[in-house]
Amino acid sequence: QVQLVESGGGLVQPGGSLRLSCATSGSILSMWTMGWYRQAPGKQRELVAHITINGNTNYADSVRGRFSISRDNTKNTINLQMNGLKPEDTAVYYCNSLPPLSPYWGQGTQVTVSS
């Protein structure tokens, strides 16, 4: 059974950094393109970044140049390094495959950017 557990969120000032981590079980990383998504209050969930099995990455325009997604196949984790955080980055962040599979949405991790 696949489980995705997000961690690393918190409260940070504008311009600060956070590193999110998504722990997976099973062989998910070897089979799927993985993505980080976020959902802000009152908004739809959106794809922020994704990484393919081969390590190719892509980012939403709103985070390109500030966020970096990576995968560690030995630890079965997907990471999201977030630099230059802005108040509009405030959201609950989730990891899932791309396209996402409904049963695998986890609890997410809250990121709040505020002074």
Phi and psi in radians as a Rosetta constraint file:
Dihedral C 1 N 2 CA 2 C 2 CIRCULARHARMONIC -1.485 0.35
Dihedral N 2 CA 2 C 2 N 3 CIRCULARHARMONIC 2.325 0.35
Dihedral C 2 N 3 CA 3 C 3 CIRCULARHARMONIC -2.250 0.35
Dihedral N 3 CA 3 C 3 N 4 CIRCULARHARMONIC 2.487 0.35
Dihedral C 3 N 4 CA 4 C 4 CIRCULARHARMONIC -2.147 0.35
Dihedral N 4 CA 4 C 4 N 5 CIRCULARHARMONIC 2.140 0.35
Dihedral C 4 N 5 CA 5 C 5 CIRCULARHARMONIC -2.184 0.35
Dihedral N 5 CA 5 C 5 N 6 CIRCULARHARMONIC 2.025 0.35
Dihedral C 5 N 6 CA 6 C 6 CIRCULARHARMONIC -1.613 0.35
Dihedral N 6 CA 6 C 6 N 7 CIRCULARHARMONIC 2.575 0.35
Dihedral C 6 N 7 CA 7 C 7 CIRCULARHARMONIC -2.688 0.35
Dihedral N 7 CA 7 C 7 N 8 CIRCULARHARMONIC 2.939 0.35
Dihedral C 7 N 8 CA 8 C 8 CIRCULARHARMONIC 1.844 0.35
Dihedral N 8 CA 8 C 8 N 9 CIRCULARHARMONIC -0.062 0.35
Dihedral C 8 N 9 CA 9 C 9 CIRCULARHARMONIC -1.271 0.35
Dihedral N 9 CA 9 C 9 N 10 CIRCULARHARMONIC 3.068 0.35
Dihedral C 9 N 10 CA 10 C 10 CIRCULARHARMONIC 2.891 0.35
Dihedral N 10 CA 10 C 10 N 11 CIRCULARHARMONIC -2.956 0.35
Dihedral C 10 N 11 CA 11 C 11 CIRCULARHARMONIC -1.741 0.35
Dihedral N 11 CA 11 C 11 N 12 CIRCULARHARMONIC 2.256 0.35
Dihedral C 11 N 12 CA 12 C 12 CIRCULARHARMONIC -2.477 0.35
Dihedral N 12 CA 12 C 12 N 13 CIRCULARHARMONIC 2.612 0.35
Dihedral C 12 N 13 CA 13 C 13 CIRCULARHARMONIC -1.353 0.35
Dihedral N 13 CA 13 C 13 N 14 CIRCULARHARMONIC 2.702 0.35
Dihedral C 13 N 14 CA 14 C 14 CIRCULARHARMONIC -0.925 0.35
Dihedral N 14 CA 14 C 14 N 15 CIRCULARHARMONIC 2.380 0.35
Dihedral C 14 N 15 CA 15 C 15 CIRCULARHARMONIC 1.586 0.35
Dihedral N 15 CA 15 C 15 N 16 CIRCULARHARMONIC -0.160 0.35
Dihedral C 15 N 16 CA 16 C 16 CIRCULARHARMONIC -1.415 0.35
Dihedral N 16 CA 16 C 16 N 17 CIRCULARHARMONIC -3.069 0.35
Dihedral C 16 N 17 CA 17 C 17 CIRCULARHARMONIC -2.308 0.35
Dihedral N 17 CA 17 C 17 N 18 CIRCULARHARMONIC 2.657 0.35
Dihedral C 17 N 18 CA 18 C 18 CIRCULARHARMONIC -2.519 0.35
Dihedral N 18 CA 18 C 18 N 19 CIRCULARHARMONIC 2.692 0.35
Dihedral C 18 N 19 CA 19 C 19 CIRCULARHARMONIC -2.167 0.35
Dihedral N 19 CA 19 C 19 N 20 CIRCULARHARMONIC 2.021 0.35
Dihedral C 19 N 20 CA 20 C 20 CIRCULARHARMONIC -1.642 0.35
Dihedral N 20 CA 20 C 20 N 21 CIRCULARHARMONIC 2.617 0.35
Dihedral C 20 N 21 CA 21 C 21 CIRCULARHARMONIC -2.338 0.35
Dihedral N 21 CA 21 C 21 N 22 CIRCULARHARMONIC 2.500 0.35
Dihedral C 21 N 22 CA 22 C 22 CIRCULARHARMONIC -2.167 0.35
Dihedral N 22 CA 22 C 22 N 23 CIRCULARHARMONIC 1.972 0.35
Dihedral C 22 N 23 CA 23 C 23 CIRCULARHARMONIC -1.572 0.35
Dihedral N 23 CA 23 C 23 N 24 CIRCULARHARMONIC 2.315 0.35
Dihedral C 23 N 24 CA 24 C 24 CIRCULARHARMONIC -2.090 0.35
Dihedral N 24 CA 24 C 24 N 25 CIRCULARHARMONIC 2.867 0.35
Dihedral C 24 N 25 CA 25 C 25 CIRCULARHARMONIC -2.128 0.35
Dihedral N 25 CA 25 C 25 N 26 CIRCULARHARMONIC 2.816 0.35
Dihedral C 25 N 26 CA 26 C 26 CIRCULARHARMONIC 1.304 0.35
Dihedral N 26 CA 26 C 26 N 27 CIRCULARHARMONIC -2.741 0.35
Dihedral C 26 N 27 CA 27 C 27 CIRCULARHARMONIC -1.852 0.35
Dihedral N 27 CA 27 C 27 N 28 CIRCULARHARMONIC 0.520 0.35
Dihedral C 27 N 28 CA 28 C 28 CIRCULARHARMONIC -0.981 0.35
Dihedral N 28 CA 28 C 28 N 29 CIRCULARHARMONIC -0.710 0.35
Dihedral C 28 N 29 CA 29 C 29 CIRCULARHARMONIC -1.150 0.35
Dihedral N 29 CA 29 C 29 N 30 CIRCULARHARMONIC -0.468 0.35
Dihedral C 29 N 30 CA 30 C 30 CIRCULARHARMONIC -1.464 0.35
Dihedral N 30 CA 30 C 30 N 31 CIRCULARHARMONIC -0.115 0.35
Dihedral C 30 N 31 CA 31 C 31 CIRCULARHARMONIC -2.018 0.35
Dihedral N 31 CA 31 C 31 N 32 CIRCULARHARMONIC -0.520 0.35
Dihedral C 31 N 32 CA 32 C 32 CIRCULARHARMONIC -2.129 0.35
Dihedral N 32 CA 32 C 32 N 33 CIRCULARHARMONIC 2.586 0.35
Dihedral C 32 N 33 CA 33 C 33 CIRCULARHARMONIC -1.222 0.35
Dihedral N 33 CA 33 C 33 N 34 CIRCULARHARMONIC 2.383 0.35
Dihedral C 33 N 34 CA 34 C 34 CIRCULARHARMONIC -2.045 0.35
Dihedral N 34 CA 34 C 34 N 35 CIRCULARHARMONIC 2.582 0.35
Dihedral C 34 N 35 CA 35 C 35 CIRCULARHARMONIC -2.370 0.35
Dihedral N 35 CA 35 C 35 N 36 CIRCULARHARMONIC 2.734 0.35
Dihedral C 35 N 36 CA 36 C 36 CIRCULARHARMONIC -1.837 0.35
Dihedral N 36 CA 36 C 36 N 37 CIRCULARHARMONIC 2.303 0.35
Dihedral C 36 N 37 CA 37 C 37 CIRCULARHARMONIC -2.104 0.35
Dihedral N 37 CA 37 C 37 N 38 CIRCULARHARMONIC 2.850 0.35
Dihedral C 37 N 38 CA 38 C 38 CIRCULARHARMONIC -2.546 0.35
Dihedral N 38 CA 38 C 38 N 39 CIRCULARHARMONIC 2.676 0.35
Dihedral C 38 N 39 CA 39 C 39 CIRCULARHARMONIC -2.387 0.35
Dihedral N 39 CA 39 C 39 N 40 CIRCULARHARMONIC 2.015 0.35
Dihedral C 39 N 40 CA 40 C 40 CIRCULARHARMONIC -1.561 0.35
Dihedral N 40 CA 40 C 40 N 41 CIRCULARHARMONIC 2.750 0.35
Dihedral C 40 N 41 CA 41 C 41 CIRCULARHARMONIC -0.966 0.35
Dihedral N 41 CA 41 C 41 N 42 CIRCULARHARMONIC 2.252 0.35
Dihedral C 41 N 42 CA 42 C 42 CIRCULARHARMONIC 1.336 0.35
Dihedral N 42 CA 42 C 42 N 43 CIRCULARHARMONIC 0.110 0.35
Dihedral C 42 N 43 CA 43 C 43 CIRCULARHARMONIC -2.143 0.35
Dihedral N 43 CA 43 C 43 N 44 CIRCULARHARMONIC 2.818 0.35
Dihedral C 43 N 44 CA 44 C 44 CIRCULARHARMONIC -1.330 0.35
Dihedral N 44 CA 44 C 44 N 45 CIRCULARHARMONIC 2.688 0.35
Dihedral C 44 N 45 CA 45 C 45 CIRCULARHARMONIC -1.151 0.35
Dihedral N 45 CA 45 C 45 N 46 CIRCULARHARMONIC 2.415 0.35
Dihedral C 45 N 46 CA 46 C 46 CIRCULARHARMONIC -2.285 0.35
Dihedral N 46 CA 46 C 46 N 47 CIRCULARHARMONIC 2.651 0.35
Dihedral C 46 N 47 CA 47 C 47 CIRCULARHARMONIC -1.401 0.35
Dihedral N 47 CA 47 C 47 N 48 CIRCULARHARMONIC 2.246 0.35
Dihedral C 47 N 48 CA 48 C 48 CIRCULARHARMONIC -1.741 0.35
Dihedral N 48 CA 48 C 48 N 49 CIRCULARHARMONIC -0.753 0.35
Dihedral C 48 N 49 CA 49 C 49 CIRCULARHARMONIC -2.797 0.35
Dihedral N 49 CA 49 C 49 N 50 CIRCULARHARMONIC 2.667 0.35
Dihedral C 49 N 50 CA 50 C 50 CIRCULARHARMONIC -2.498 0.35
Dihedral N 50 CA 50 C 50 N 51 CIRCULARHARMONIC 2.786 0.35
Dihedral C 50 N 51 CA 51 C 51 CIRCULARHARMONIC -2.419 0.35
Dihedral N 51 CA 51 C 51 N 52 CIRCULARHARMONIC 2.321 0.35
Dihedral C 51 N 52 CA 52 C 52 CIRCULARHARMONIC -1.482 0.35
Dihedral N 52 CA 52 C 52 N 53 CIRCULARHARMONIC 3.036 0.35
Dihedral C 52 N 53 CA 53 C 53 CIRCULARHARMONIC -1.024 0.35
Dihedral N 53 CA 53 C 53 N 54 CIRCULARHARMONIC -0.593 0.35
Dihedral C 53 N 54 CA 54 C 54 CIRCULARHARMONIC -1.485 0.35
Dihedral N 54 CA 54 C 54 N 55 CIRCULARHARMONIC -0.021 0.35
Dihedral C 54 N 55 CA 55 C 55 CIRCULARHARMONIC 1.632 0.35
Dihedral N 55 CA 55 C 55 N 56 CIRCULARHARMONIC 0.074 0.35
Dihedral C 55 N 56 CA 56 C 56 CIRCULARHARMONIC -1.274 0.35
Dihedral N 56 CA 56 C 56 N 57 CIRCULARHARMONIC 2.464 0.35
Dihedral C 56 N 57 CA 57 C 57 CIRCULARHARMONIC -2.161 0.35
Dihedral N 57 CA 57 C 57 N 58 CIRCULARHARMONIC 2.751 0.35
Dihedral C 57 N 58 CA 58 C 58 CIRCULARHARMONIC -2.638 0.35
Dihedral N 58 CA 58 C 58 N 59 CIRCULARHARMONIC 2.667 0.35
Dihedral C 58 N 59 CA 59 C 59 CIRCULARHARMONIC -2.367 0.35
Dihedral N 59 CA 59 C 59 N 60 CIRCULARHARMONIC 2.653 0.35
Dihedral C 59 N 60 CA 60 C 60 CIRCULARHARMONIC -1.157 0.35
Dihedral N 60 CA 60 C 60 N 61 CIRCULARHARMONIC 2.600 0.35
Dihedral C 60 N 61 CA 61 C 61 CIRCULARHARMONIC -0.998 0.35
Dihedral N 61 CA 61 C 61 N 62 CIRCULARHARMONIC -0.578 0.35
Dihedral C 61 N 62 CA 62 C 62 CIRCULARHARMONIC -1.192 0.35
Dihedral N 62 CA 62 C 62 N 63 CIRCULARHARMONIC -0.317 0.35
Dihedral C 62 N 63 CA 63 C 63 CIRCULARHARMONIC -2.127 0.35
Dihedral N 63 CA 63 C 63 N 64 CIRCULARHARMONIC -0.117 0.35
Dihedral C 63 N 64 CA 64 C 64 CIRCULARHARMONIC -1.029 0.35
Dihedral N 64 CA 64 C 64 N 65 CIRCULARHARMONIC 2.327 0.35
Dihedral C 64 N 65 CA 65 C 65 CIRCULARHARMONIC 1.588 0.35
Dihedral N 65 CA 65 C 65 N 66 CIRCULARHARMONIC -0.226 0.35
Dihedral C 65 N 66 CA 66 C 66 CIRCULARHARMONIC -2.021 0.35
Dihedral N 66 CA 66 C 66 N 67 CIRCULARHARMONIC -0.580 0.35
Dihedral C 66 N 67 CA 67 C 67 CIRCULARHARMONIC -1.863 0.35
Dihedral N 67 CA 67 C 67 N 68 CIRCULARHARMONIC 2.654 0.35
Dihedral C 67 N 68 CA 68 C 68 CIRCULARHARMONIC -2.462 0.35
Dihedral N 68 CA 68 C 68 N 69 CIRCULARHARMONIC 2.171 0.35
Dihedral C 68 N 69 CA 69 C 69 CIRCULARHARMONIC -1.764 0.35
Dihedral N 69 CA 69 C 69 N 70 CIRCULARHARMONIC 2.489 0.35
Dihedral C 69 N 70 CA 70 C 70 CIRCULARHARMONIC -2.560 0.35
Dihedral N 70 CA 70 C 70 N 71 CIRCULARHARMONIC 2.878 0.35
Dihedral C 70 N 71 CA 71 C 71 CIRCULARHARMONIC -2.341 0.35
Dihedral N 71 CA 71 C 71 N 72 CIRCULARHARMONIC 2.520 0.35
Dihedral C 71 N 72 CA 72 C 72 CIRCULARHARMONIC -2.133 0.35
Dihedral N 72 CA 72 C 72 N 73 CIRCULARHARMONIC 1.742 0.35
Dihedral C 72 N 73 CA 73 C 73 CIRCULARHARMONIC -1.220 0.35
Dihedral N 73 CA 73 C 73 N 74 CIRCULARHARMONIC -0.394 0.35
Dihedral C 73 N 74 CA 74 C 74 CIRCULARHARMONIC -1.327 0.35
Dihedral N 74 CA 74 C 74 N 75 CIRCULARHARMONIC -0.492 0.35
Dihedral C 74 N 75 CA 75 C 75 CIRCULARHARMONIC -1.832 0.35
Dihedral N 75 CA 75 C 75 N 76 CIRCULARHARMONIC -0.037 0.35
Dihedral C 75 N 76 CA 76 C 76 CIRCULARHARMONIC 0.989 0.35
Dihedral N 76 CA 76 C 76 N 77 CIRCULARHARMONIC 0.848 0.35
Dihedral C 76 N 77 CA 77 C 77 CIRCULARHARMONIC -2.261 0.35
Dihedral N 77 CA 77 C 77 N 78 CIRCULARHARMONIC 2.643 0.35
Dihedral C 77 N 78 CA 78 C 78 CIRCULARHARMONIC -2.046 0.35
Dihedral N 78 CA 78 C 78 N 79 CIRCULARHARMONIC 2.279 0.35
Dihedral C 78 N 79 CA 79 C 79 CIRCULARHARMONIC -2.070 0.35
Dihedral N 79 CA 79 C 79 N 80 CIRCULARHARMONIC 2.652 0.35
Dihedral C 79 N 80 CA 80 C 80 CIRCULARHARMONIC -2.318 0.35
Dihedral N 80 CA 80 C 80 N 81 CIRCULARHARMONIC 1.894 0.35
Dihedral C 80 N 81 CA 81 C 81 CIRCULARHARMONIC -1.529 0.35
Dihedral N 81 CA 81 C 81 N 82 CIRCULARHARMONIC 2.147 0.35
Dihedral C 81 N 82 CA 82 C 82 CIRCULARHARMONIC -2.067 0.35
Dihedral N 82 CA 82 C 82 N 83 CIRCULARHARMONIC 2.029 0.35
Dihedral C 82 N 83 CA 83 C 83 CIRCULARHARMONIC -2.041 0.35
Dihedral N 83 CA 83 C 83 N 84 CIRCULARHARMONIC 2.821 0.35
Dihedral C 83 N 84 CA 84 C 84 CIRCULARHARMONIC 0.990 0.35
Dihedral N 84 CA 84 C 84 N 85 CIRCULARHARMONIC 0.750 0.35
Dihedral C 84 N 85 CA 85 C 85 CIRCULARHARMONIC -1.123 0.35
Dihedral N 85 CA 85 C 85 N 86 CIRCULARHARMONIC 2.520 0.35
Dihedral C 85 N 86 CA 86 C 86 CIRCULARHARMONIC -2.107 0.35
Dihedral N 86 CA 86 C 86 N 87 CIRCULARHARMONIC 2.746 0.35
Dihedral C 86 N 87 CA 87 C 87 CIRCULARHARMONIC -0.962 0.35
Dihedral N 87 CA 87 C 87 N 88 CIRCULARHARMONIC -0.569 0.35
Dihedral C 87 N 88 CA 88 C 88 CIRCULARHARMONIC -1.274 0.35
Dihedral N 88 CA 88 C 88 N 89 CIRCULARHARMONIC -0.083 0.35
Dihedral C 88 N 89 CA 89 C 89 CIRCULARHARMONIC -1.462 0.35
Dihedral N 89 CA 89 C 89 N 90 CIRCULARHARMONIC -0.114 0.35
Dihedral C 89 N 90 CA 90 C 90 CIRCULARHARMONIC -1.065 0.35
Dihedral N 90 CA 90 C 90 N 91 CIRCULARHARMONIC 2.171 0.35
Dihedral C 90 N 91 CA 91 C 91 CIRCULARHARMONIC -3.117 0.35
Dihedral N 91 CA 91 C 91 N 92 CIRCULARHARMONIC 2.995 0.35
Dihedral C 91 N 92 CA 92 C 92 CIRCULARHARMONIC -1.599 0.35
Dihedral N 92 CA 92 C 92 N 93 CIRCULARHARMONIC 2.245 0.35
Dihedral C 92 N 93 CA 93 C 93 CIRCULARHARMONIC -1.832 0.35
Dihedral N 93 CA 93 C 93 N 94 CIRCULARHARMONIC 2.371 0.35
Dihedral C 93 N 94 CA 94 C 94 CIRCULARHARMONIC -2.257 0.35
Dihedral N 94 CA 94 C 94 N 95 CIRCULARHARMONIC 2.691 0.35
Dihedral C 94 N 95 CA 95 C 95 CIRCULARHARMONIC -1.996 0.35
Dihedral N 95 CA 95 C 95 N 96 CIRCULARHARMONIC 2.666 0.35
Dihedral C 95 N 96 CA 96 C 96 CIRCULARHARMONIC -2.969 0.35
Dihedral N 96 CA 96 C 96 N 97 CIRCULARHARMONIC 3.021 0.35
Dihedral C 96 N 97 CA 97 C 97 CIRCULARHARMONIC -1.289 0.35
Dihedral N 97 CA 97 C 97 N 98 CIRCULARHARMONIC 2.993 0.35
Dihedral C 97 N 98 CA 98 C 98 CIRCULARHARMONIC -2.200 0.35
Dihedral N 98 CA 98 C 98 N 99 CIRCULARHARMONIC 2.006 0.35
Dihedral C 98 N 99 CA 99 C 99 CIRCULARHARMONIC -1.157 0.35
Dihedral N 99 CA 99 C 99 N 100 CIRCULARHARMONIC 2.739 0.35
Dihedral C 99 N 100 CA 100 C 100 CIRCULARHARMONIC -1.261 0.35
Dihedral N 100 CA 100 C 100 N 101 CIRCULARHARMONIC 2.581 0.35
Dihedral C 100 N 101 CA 101 C 101 CIRCULARHARMONIC -1.869 0.35
Dihedral N 101 CA 101 C 101 N 102 CIRCULARHARMONIC 2.120 0.35
Dihedral C 101 N 102 CA 102 C 102 CIRCULARHARMONIC -0.913 0.35
Dihedral N 102 CA 102 C 102 N 103 CIRCULARHARMONIC -0.747 0.35
Dihedral C 102 N 103 CA 103 C 103 CIRCULARHARMONIC -1.140 0.35
Dihedral N 103 CA 103 C 103 N 104 CIRCULARHARMONIC -0.219 0.35
Dihedral C 103 N 104 CA 104 C 104 CIRCULARHARMONIC -1.806 0.35
Dihedral N 104 CA 104 C 104 N 105 CIRCULARHARMONIC 0.109 0.35
Dihedral C 104 N 105 CA 105 C 105 CIRCULARHARMONIC -1.158 0.35
Dihedral N 105 CA 105 C 105 N 106 CIRCULARHARMONIC 2.203 0.35
Dihedral C 105 N 106 CA 106 C 106 CIRCULARHARMONIC -1.646 0.35
Dihedral N 106 CA 106 C 106 N 107 CIRCULARHARMONIC -2.820 0.35
Dihedral C 106 N 107 CA 107 C 107 CIRCULARHARMONIC -1.390 0.35
Dihedral N 107 CA 107 C 107 N 108 CIRCULARHARMONIC -0.341 0.35
Dihedral C 107 N 108 CA 108 C 108 CIRCULARHARMONIC 1.360 0.35
Dihedral N 108 CA 108 C 108 N 109 CIRCULARHARMONIC 3.045 0.35
Dihedral C 108 N 109 CA 109 C 109 CIRCULARHARMONIC -2.334 0.35
Dihedral N 109 CA 109 C 109 N 110 CIRCULARHARMONIC 2.303 0.35
Dihedral C 109 N 110 CA 110 C 110 CIRCULARHARMONIC -1.406 0.35
Dihedral N 110 CA 110 C 110 N 111 CIRCULARHARMONIC 2.262 0.35
Dihedral C 110 N 111 CA 111 C 111 CIRCULARHARMONIC -2.047 0.35
Dihedral N 111 CA 111 C 111 N 112 CIRCULARHARMONIC 2.153 0.35
Dihedral C 111 N 112 CA 112 C 112 CIRCULARHARMONIC -2.162 0.35
Dihedral N 112 CA 112 C 112 N 113 CIRCULARHARMONIC 2.142 0.35
Dihedral C 112 N 113 CA 113 C 113 CIRCULARHARMONIC -1.952 0.35
Dihedral N 113 CA 113 C 113 N 114 CIRCULARHARMONIC 1.933 0.35
Dihedral C 113 N 114 CA 114 C 114 CIRCULARHARMONIC -2.768 0.35
Dihedral N 114 CA 114 C 114 N 115 CIRCULARHARMONIC 2.585 0.35
